[in-house]
Amino acid sequence: MRTRTEDLLSIRDDEPMDAELRARLLADSDCLAEIDRLREVRESMRRLPQLEPPPDCWENIVSATVD
């Protein structure tokens, strides 16, 4: 059975899932490495600066779609 990214994300996020599947994935060193990588990606994304849209952004979008 092929490992689904959704299952790895469920483990990373500690979401409920089938106990047998969880145990199988946690026993696989490749899956553990991927879960660790996914945790690192999440943390890296959380550290990104928050960006503010330019002034009048929505007004420009609306006017561009109305024309």
Stockholm file with secondary structure:
# STOCKHOLM 1.0

chainA/1-67         MRTRTEDLLSIRDDEPMDAELRARLLADSDCLAEIDRLREVRESMRRLPQLEPPPDCWENIVSATVD
#=GR chainA/1-67 SS CCCCHHHHHHHHTTCCCCHHHHHHHHTCHHHHHHHHHHHHHHHHHHTSCCCCCCTTHHHHHHHHHHC
#=GC SS_cons        CCCCHHHHHHHHTTCCCCHHHHHHHHTCHHHHHHHHHHHHHHHHHHTSCCCCCCTTHHHHHHHHHHC
//
